[in-house]
Amino acid sequence: MILSLVLSVAGIQAQQIPSYTQSSNYYIAYNPAFTGIKKNFNLLTDYRQQWVGFEGAPVTQSIMLDSRLWKGRLGVAGEVVSDETGPYRRMIYDLNAAYHIKFPDVVLSFGASFNENKTFWDARLVSVHNSQDPTVDRNLVDAKWIPNANFGILLHNDRYLVGISAVNLLENHALFYTGILGHSAQVTLKPNYYFNVGYNYGLNPDFIWQNTLIAMYSSASAIGLEYNLKLNMKKMLWFGLDIRLGDALAFQGGVILMDKIQIGYSYDFVTIPLNSYQKGTNEVTLVYKTNLEPDSRYRKNNEFVHQRYNLF
């Protein structure tokens, strides 16, 4: 997840794709094939403050509306994300669609999304060792639009899931400060590839263990691995542990109200050397899910032949 911004001979790297600890609520951010696999109206908001106390650390705010249509065969979603890291900020406007092919005990989904990224660079927020450095004009402010696309495939039922996806598939870029001698710059959105698997287990349907593993690869960064474990208790409470290999250890929990509203909170303990300069990461989510039409129109209580669980 690396952003390369070249200002003349200077280089800057930053987190490019927003990261979410409570990713089990927000798989659509990594794989558009998850669009419309739940109830037929889903609203999610997320606020994530990364590396508290570290100046210029990432702050991400998201809102997403997701829906099932055509008796569950089609999913559509819209998403707006604000992601800010120091002098660099992106507004992402994303439209998703997925087609679901129903088999007796599994669903095969194909998803795609198109997004416009409005990318801002504010050199007034750049810290330099030498304020007179001629390679950085700290009065320059610029913004560009960068279109891009994502694609994903998902095979799932109530017990397991397998998915593969590509984000920033087009590898588009934008040129900043064009026409300003000595201050040319380029931002390139690098493709990121995801593979995720999940397995749900529980002897008692009131206590369900959700296990998920996500692997990410990008040419601009090392392979990343993330394991998430959640215990769902009687459709009322959930607790979880998230491990990002070589990065962080996170604890999370939440409550479910009336089987429609979920409030979640997570806290990350950073395990990289940066942990001496920050106070962890906070993330808060609010999710609302409901069927606007009777269940019989979009999904039955038991959608799969061998269904065991009904998760939020």
N, C-alpha and C positions, 0 to 999 in steps of 0.2 A: 504494500500500500504506500507507494512512494510517489511523490510529486517532484518533478525536476523543473525548477524555474531558473533560467540562465539570464542573468543581467550582465551583459558584456562578458567579463571573465569571471564573474561571481556566480556561485551555485547555491541553491537552497533546496532542502528536502523536507517534506512534511507528509503526514498521513493523508492519503488521497481519498479512500473510500471510508465513509463513516463506519465505526465499529459499535456493536450493540452487545452488552452483556446478556440482556434478556432476549437473545436472538430467537428463542423458540416462539415468541410472540410476533416476530418480525422477519420470518424467513423470506418474505416477498422482497426485502431489500437486496437479497443475494440471488434469488431464483424466482423469476416471474411465473413459473409454473405453479407456485403455491397460491396464485390468485384465485379466489373463489372456492377454496376447498372446505371452508367452514360454513357457518350459517349464512343466510342470504343478505345480512347487513352487518358489517363490521367496521367500527371506527376505532382507530388507535392513535394515541398521542404519546410522544416519548421526549424526555428531556435528559440529556447526558452531559455532565460536567466532568471532563477528564483531567486527571492530575491536579487536583485542587491545590492552590497555592503556588503553582508554577506559572509564571507570567507568559501569556500567549498560548496556553495549552488549549486543545480542541474543546469546543462547546457545540453540541449538536442538538437541534430541535426538529422534530418530525411530526407530521400529521398525515394519516393515511385512511382512505375510505375504500372499502373492499366489498364486493357484492357477487352473489351467485344469480345467474339468469338462465332462462330457457330450461327450466326443470333441472338445474344444476350442471348442465352440459357446458356452460360458458361462465367464465369469471372475468370481471372487469374491476379495475382499481385506479385510483388517482392518488398521487403522493406529492407532498411538498416538503423539502428538507432544507434547513439552513445549517451549514457546517462552517465554522469559523476557527481558524488557527492562526493567531498572531495577525500579520498583515494580509493574510490570504483568506478569502471567504468565497463560498460557493452557495448559490441558491439552485436547487435541483427541482425541476418540474417534470414529473414522471407519469406516463400513462401506460397501464399494464393490461394485457388480455391473455386469457388461457383457455384452451379447449380441453375438456375432460372426457375421456373415453371410458365408459363404465363397463366393467366385467363383473361376474357374480361376487367375487371376493377381493377385488382390487380395482383401483382407478389409475389409468395412465393419463398424465397431463402434459401438454405442451404449452409453454408460455413465452411471450415476447413483450418487450416494452421499448418505448421510445422516450427519450428525455432530452430536455434542453438544460444546459448548465450555464448559468450566468456567473462568470468567474471574475472576482474583484481582486485587485492588487493595490494596496495602499502603502506606498513607500514611507509615508510619514510615521508608520508604526515599526519600521525596521530599526534595530539596534546595531550600530557599527562601532568598532574600536576607534576608528578615526573619523570624526564628524566631517572632515574635509575630504574624505575619500571621493575622488572624481568618478569612480565607477558606479556609485549609487546616488541618484538624485532623489533626496528624501521629500521633495515637493511633488513628485509624480503620483497621480492617482488614475487608474484606468480600469475598464471593465469590458469583458468580451463574452459573447455567447458561443458555447461549444455543444453541438448536437451529438448524441450518442445513442447506443442501443444495447439491450441485454437479451439473452435467450436462455431458456432452461427446459429440462425434462424432469418429470417426477413420477415415480411409481409408489403408490401408498395405499394403506388401509388403516384401520384403527390400531393395528399392532406394530407395523413397521413402515419405514419409508426409505427410499433410495432416490437421490437426486443429483443432477449434474448441471452446471450452468456456467455462462460466461457473462461478465459484467464489463462495460466499456469496450464492447466488442469491436467498435469501429476504429479505436485508437486515434481519435481526432485530436487536433491541437489548435491553439489560438496564438496569434502574435500580438504582443503588447508593445506600446510605445513606438509603433511604426511611424517613420518619418522623423523621429527624434534622434539625431546623430549621437552615437555612442551609448545609447540606452535601449537597444533592442532586447526583447525577451520572448520566450516561448514557453507555453504550458502545454504539456501532452498528457492526456488521460490514458494511462496504460491499461490493457486488458487484464482482468483478474478472473481466474478460473476456480470454481468451487465444486467440491464433491462432498455430499453429506449423506449420512445414514442414521437411522433412528430405530429404536426398539422399545416398545412399551411392555411392561410386565407387572403382574399383580395376581396373587392367589385370591385376594379379595378385591372386587371391583371398586370398593370404597377407598382403597389404598393402591395407587398405581404409580409405578416407577417409570419415568420417561428418561431414556438414555439417547443422547444424540452426539454425533461426532462430525465435525466440519474440518475439511482440509482445503487450504487456499494456496494457489500458486500464481505468482506474477513474475514476469521477467525483470521487474524492478525491485524485487524483494525476495527474501528466503521463503521456503515453504512454511506455512503456518498451520498449526493443529490446535483445535479447540474441542474440549469435551464438556458436555453439560449434563448434569443429573438433577432431576426434579422428582419430588414426591408429592403427588396430588392426594389430598385427604378429603374424602366425602364431598367433593365439589365445593368445598368451602375455604380451604387453606392450601397453600403450597409452599414448599421450601426447596432450595436448590443450591448446588455447588457448580461453579464454572471454572475450568482450568484451561488457560491459554498457555501452551508450552513455551517456556522461555520469556514470558511476558507478565502474566498476572494470575492471581487466585482470587475468585470472587464468591461472595455469599449473597443469596437472594431469597426473597420471600414475598408472599402476597396473600390477599383475601379475594374471594369470589362472592359476590352478592347477588342473590336471586337468579343465579345461573345466567346473568346478563352482563354484570360489571366486574371487571378485575382491576385491582390496584396493586401494582408491584413496585418493589424497591430492591436495588442491588448496590453492593459496595465492593470495589476492587482493591485488593492489596497488590501493589506493583512489585514484581520480583526482579526487575532489571535495575541496573545501577542508578537510574533516575529516582529510585525510592527515597533517597536521602534529601531530595529537593521538593517533594510534593507530599500531599496528604491523602492519596488515594483518589478513586473515581466514584462519583455518585450517579445513579441512573434511576429515574422514576417513570413508570408507564401507567397509562390509564386506557383500558380497553372496554368497549361496549359492543356486545354481540347479541343479535336477536333474529328471529324469523319474522319478517313483516307479513308473510303469508303463512297459512297453515303448513305444518311440517309435511303433510302428505304431498304438497305441490313441489317441494324442493328436496327434502331428504327425510327418510323415515328415521325413527329412533334407532333401528338396526339397519344400517345401509349395506352392510356386507354379510354374506352368508354365515361366516364364522365369527361375527363380531363379538368382542368381549367387553370393550370399554367405550364409554362416552365421555370424552375429554372436552374441557372448555375450549 
